[in-house]
């Protein structure tokens, strides 16, 4: 948006510090990088939610805390 608005000062936007011919390619690279990171975060959050649900319902393949053996009479759990 800063590049489209012809910002006069460089402010904080990295592509504005580059030579003129490299500013637009840098803008597109940053947009693509931002979208990729956003998609990665969404995918990771979905996987964590799925894993969390599986652990809560006992379908995670591992032991659930309720079925873990305990030692009776020794005072240790």
N, C-alpha and C positions, 0 to 999 in steps of 0.2 A: 504494500500500500504506500509506503514511503517513496518508493521509486516511481510509482504511478502518479503520485501527488507532486513530483519534482521537488522533493525536500531540499531546501537550500543548504542547511547544515548537515553535517555527516551524522550527527546524533550518535546512536549506538549500533546502527545497522551495518554489519560487516561489508556487504557488497558495495556500499557507498564509498568505502575506502580503497576499492580496487580501481584500476584504470577503466575508462568509459567502455571499451569493447568487452570487458569481462564482467560488467555489472549485471546485465540481464542473465547470462548463463549462471552466475553465482546465485541469483535470485531463484532460478528454477531448481538448481541443485538443493538449495535450502528448503524449498517447498517440498520437493520429493523426499528429502531426508526427514523432515518433520512429519509427513504423512506416513512414512515407513515406521518411524518410532511410535507414532500413535497407534497404528495397526498392531505392532508388536505388543504394546501394552494391553490393548483390548484382548488379543489372543491369550496372553499370559493370565489376565484376570479371569477369562472364561475357564481356562484349564484349572486355575486355583479353586474357582467355585465348584467345578465338577469334582475335583479331588476332595474338597471339603464335604460335599454332599455324599460322596462314596464312603468316606470315613465315618460320617454320622450314621449312615444306614448299614454299615458293615459290609459293603460290597467292594471295598478297596483292595482286597487280596491280603492285607495284613491283619494282624490281630486287633480286635477292638479292645479298648480298655476294660470292658465288662467281662470279656472272656479270658483275660490274663489270669494265669494261676497265682494263687497266693499261698503262703506258708502259714498253716494254722498251728497255733500253739507255740510258735517261736517268737511271736510279737513282731515279725517282719511281714511286710506286704510286698 
